[in-house]
Amino acid sequence: MHRPKHPNSRCRFSILGRLLLAIPLATGVGCATGHNLAGVRHYEQGQYDVAIQRFQKAVEANPANADGYYNLAATFHQLGKQRNDPQMLQQAETFYNRCLDFEKDHVDCHRALGVLLVETGRPEKQFALLKNWAARSPQFAEARIELARAYEEYGDPETAKRYLEEAVAMDVTNSRAWTALGQLRESSGDLTQALADYQRAYGLNNYQPGLTHKIASLQKNTPTTSGNFSTLGGTRTVNGATSTIR
């Protein structure tokens, strides 16, 4: 089941998860906010049909409201899976694309559309979607993080690592990219470098779930480190069944 964000949250960041994990809803800004907020509350209560009505009012109030289209898409996506209804899934895809018409770098929308494409048997289109996004927004690290997740989930950790290295090269302050890179390196057995990546991520964002435990565990099990962990000063750091990128 898709589990939306808290309705008072405007932030679109969400921890990368597996294909069947939650797709967050967005609350929007401006005159459409009230309808989006109400729709999210109905969604959280499982009242999907009522939620759709409110999200439709959001896009009526502001026809260029990307979050309204995204919320409609996510709700139709959930209903389509729940009811095994291909037409609803097609409607979800239409609204995801409509969202991207108005906001080309909408991270949650790219992620959710990629999930839908894989769930409907078109993984190659997920890769095309994400590659086109990365090409269209060459300085946007999030596009490469999502590509890394897709490659890692489909059994190509080396390509995933390359995209994450590109992401941190273009945005050294992206804690999400540093954490994901640390997870890949930890999985490959490069514990020393994984620890360094986690420490960078912590220095940028110490609220990432489980990150403190990862650092403490690696320090305990990596011979070259000892004592309590410290961050590296001044440096700020996607849906298959076994993804390690979050």
C-alpha positions as CSV (number, residue, x, y, z in Angstrom):
1,M,0.0,0.0,0.0
2,H,1.3,3.5,-0.8
3,R,1.7,5.5,2.3
4,P,1.7,9.2,1.8
5,K,3.8,11.8,3.6
6,H,2.5,13.7,6.6
7,P,0.1,16.3,5.1
8,N,2.0,19.2,6.6
9,S,5.3,18.2,5.0
10,R,6.2,20.1,1.8
11,C,9.5,18.4,1.5
12,R,9.7,15.9,-1.3
13,F,12.6,13.9,0.0
14,S,11.8,10.4,0.9
15,I,14.1,7.5,1.6
16,L,14.7,5.3,-1.4
17,G,12.9,2.0,-1.0
18,R,11.9,-1.1,-2.9
19,L,9.4,-1.4,-5.6
20,L,6.4,-2.2,-3.4
21,L,7.2,0.4,-0.7
22,A,5.3,3.6,-0.1
23,I,5.0,6.4,-2.7
24,P,4.6,9.6,-0.7
25,L,2.0,12.2,-1.6
26,A,2.8,15.9,-1.9
27,T,0.8,18.8,-0.3
28,G,1.5,21.5,-2.9
29,V,1.7,25.2,-2.6
30,G,-0.6,28.2,-3.4
31,C,-4.3,28.1,-3.8
32,A,-4.4,24.4,-4.5
33,T,-2.8,23.6,-1.1
34,G,-6.1,23.2,0.8
35,H,-7.4,20.6,-1.7
36,N,-4.2,18.7,-1.7
37,L,-4.1,18.7,2.1
38,A,-7.6,17.4,2.3
39,G,-7.0,14.8,-0.3
40,V,-3.9,13.5,1.5
41,R,-6.0,13.2,4.7
42,H,-8.7,11.2,2.8
43,Y,-5.9,9.1,1.2
44,E,-4.4,8.3,4.6
45,Q,-7.9,7.1,5.8
46,G,-8.2,4.8,2.8
47,Q,-10.9,7.0,1.2
48,Y,-9.3,6.9,-2.2
49,D,-12.3,7.9,-4.3
50,V,-12.9,11.0,-2.1
51,A,-9.2,11.8,-2.3
52,I,-9.3,11.8,-6.1
53,Q,-12.2,14.3,-6.0
54,R,-10.1,16.7,-3.8
55,F,-7.0,16.3,-6.0
56,Q,-9.1,17.0,-9.0
57,K,-10.2,20.2,-7.4
58,A,-6.6,21.1,-6.7
59,V,-5.7,20.9,-10.4
60,E,-8.9,22.8,-11.3
61,A,-7.9,25.5,-8.9
62,N,-4.4,25.6,-10.5
63,P,-4.1,23.7,-13.8
64,A,-0.3,23.9,-13.6
65,N,-0.1,22.4,-10.1
66,A,2.4,19.5,-10.6
67,D,1.7,18.1,-7.1
68,G,-2.0,17.9,-7.8
69,Y,-1.3,15.7,-10.9
70,Y,1.2,13.7,-8.9
71,N,-1.3,13.0,-6.1
72,L,-3.9,12.0,-8.6
73,A,-1.4,9.6,-10.2
74,A,-0.3,8.1,-6.9
75,T,-4.0,7.5,-5.9
76,F,-5.0,5.9,-9.2
77,H,-1.8,3.9,-9.0
78,Q,-2.8,2.5,-5.6
79,L,-6.3,1.9,-6.6
80,G,-5.2,0.2,-9.9
81,K,-3.1,-2.2,-8.0
82,Q,-5.7,-2.8,-5.3
83,R,-8.4,-3.5,-7.8
84,N,-6.3,-5.1,-10.4
85,D,-7.6,-2.5,-12.9
86,P,-5.4,-1.8,-15.9
87,Q,-7.4,1.3,-16.9
88,M,-6.7,2.9,-13.5
89,L,-3.0,2.1,-13.9
90,Q,-3.1,3.7,-17.4
91,Q,-4.8,6.8,-15.8
92,A,-2.0,6.9,-13.2
93,E,0.6,6.9,-15.9
94,T,-1.1,9.7,-17.7
95,F,-1.2,11.8,-14.6
96,Y,2.5,11.1,-13.7
97,N,3.4,12.3,-17.2
98,R,1.2,15.4,-16.7
99,C,3.0,16.2,-13.5
100,L,6.3,16.0,-15.3
101,D,5.0,18.3,-18.0
102,F,4.8,21.0,-15.3
103,E,7.8,20.1,-13.2
104,K,10.6,18.4,-15.1
105,D,12.6,17.6,-12.0
106,H,9.8,16.3,-9.7
107,V,11.8,13.5,-7.9
108,D,8.9,11.6,-6.4
109,C,7.0,11.6,-9.7
110,H,10.0,10.1,-11.6
111,R,10.4,7.5,-8.9
112,A,6.8,6.5,-8.8
113,L,6.4,6.4,-12.6
114,G,9.5,4.2,-12.7
115,V,7.8,1.9,-10.2
116,L,4.7,1.8,-12.3
117,L,6.6,1.0,-15.5
118,V,8.4,-1.9,-13.8
119,E,5.2,-3.2,-12.2
120,T,3.5,-3.2,-15.6
121,G,6.3,-5.2,-17.2
122,R,8.2,-2.4,-18.9
123,P,11.5,-2.1,-17.0
124,E,13.3,-0.9,-20.1
125,K,11.1,2.1,-20.2
126,Q,12.0,2.9,-16.6
127,F,15.7,3.1,-17.6
128,A,14.8,5.2,-20.6
129,L,12.8,7.6,-18.4
130,L,15.6,8.0,-15.9
131,K,18.3,8.3,-18.5
132,N,16.4,11.0,-20.3
133,W,15.9,12.8,-17.1
134,A,19.6,12.7,-16.3
135,A,20.4,14.0,-19.8
136,R,17.8,16.7,-19.6
137,S,19.0,17.9,-16.2
138,P,22.8,17.2,-16.3
139,Q,23.5,19.1,-13.0
140,F,20.7,17.5,-11.0
141,A,22.2,14.8,-8.7
142,E,18.8,13.2,-7.8
143,A,18.4,11.9,-11.4
144,R,21.7,9.9,-11.1
145,I,20.7,8.6,-7.6
146,E,17.5,7.2,-9.1
147,L,19.4,5.7,-12.0
148,A,21.8,4.1,-9.5
149,R,18.9,2.6,-7.6
150,A,17.5,1.1,-10.8
151,Y,20.8,-0.4,-11.9
152,E,21.6,-1.8,-8.4
153,E,18.1,-3.4,-8.2
154,Y,18.7,-5.1,-11.6
155,G,22.0,-6.6,-10.6
156,D,24.5,-4.1,-11.9
157,P,26.2,-2.5,-8.8
158,E,29.2,-1.3,-10.7
159,T,27.1,0.9,-13.0
160,A,25.1,2.0,-9.9
161,K,28.3,3.0,-8.2
162,R,29.4,5.0,-11.3
163,Y,26.2,7.0,-11.2
164,L,26.5,7.7,-7.5
165,E,30.0,8.8,-7.9
166,E,28.8,11.2,-10.6
167,A,26.1,12.4,-8.2
168,V,28.5,13.2,-5.4
169,A,30.9,14.9,-7.8
170,M,28.2,17.3,-9.0
171,D,26.7,17.8,-5.5
172,V,29.1,17.1,-2.6
173,T,26.4,18.2,-0.2
174,N,23.9,15.4,-1.1
175,S,23.7,13.2,2.0
176,R,21.4,10.8,0.2
177,A,24.0,10.1,-2.5
178,W,26.8,9.6,0.1
179,T,24.6,7.1,2.1
180,A,23.7,5.1,-1.0
181,L,27.3,5.0,-2.1
182,G,28.3,3.8,1.3
183,Q,25.7,1.0,1.1
184,L,27.0,-0.2,-2.2
185,R,30.6,-0.2,-1.0
186,E,29.6,-2.0,2.2
187,S,27.8,-4.6,0.2
188,S,30.9,-5.1,-2.0
189,G,33.1,-5.5,1.1
190,D,34.9,-2.1,0.9
191,L,34.2,-1.4,4.5
192,T,36.8,1.4,5.0
193,Q,35.5,3.5,2.2
194,A,31.9,2.7,3.2
195,L,32.6,4.0,6.6
196,A,34.1,7.2,5.2
197,D,31.0,7.7,3.0
198,Y,28.6,7.2,5.9
199,Q,30.6,9.7,8.0
200,R,30.2,12.2,5.2
201,A,26.5,11.6,5.0
202,Y,26.2,11.9,8.8
203,G,28.1,15.2,8.7
204,L,25.4,16.5,6.3
205,N,22.3,15.0,7.7
206,N,22.4,13.2,11.1
207,Y,18.7,12.3,11.0
208,Q,18.9,9.5,8.5
209,P,17.4,6.4,10.0
210,G,19.9,3.7,10.9
211,L,23.0,5.7,9.9
212,T,24.5,6.1,13.3
213,H,24.1,2.3,13.8
214,K,25.8,1.6,10.5
215,I,28.8,3.9,11.4
216,A,29.2,2.4,14.9
217,S,28.9,-1.2,13.5
218,L,31.6,-0.5,10.8
219,Q,33.9,1.1,13.3
220,K,33.6,-1.9,15.5
221,N,34.3,-4.3,12.6
222,T,36.9,-2.4,10.6
223,P,40.4,-2.8,11.9
224,T,41.6,0.6,10.7
225,T,39.2,2.5,12.8
226,S,38.7,2.8,16.6
227,G,36.9,4.9,19.1
228,N,33.7,7.0,18.6
229,F,33.0,8.1,15.1
230,S,33.3,11.7,14.0
231,T,32.1,13.5,10.9
232,L,34.4,14.8,8.2
233,G,34.3,18.5,8.9
234,G,33.1,20.8,6.2
235,T,31.9,18.1,3.8
236,R,28.2,17.5,3.2
237,T,27.2,14.3,2.0
238,V,15.4,3.5,-5.9
239,N,12.6,-1.1,-6.9
240,G,13.7,-4.6,-7.0
241,A,13.3,-7.0,-4.1
242,T,16.9,-6.8,-2.8
243,S,17.9,-3.2,-3.3
244,T,20.4,-1.8,-0.7
245,I,20.1,1.8,-1.9
246,R,17.6,3.7,0.3
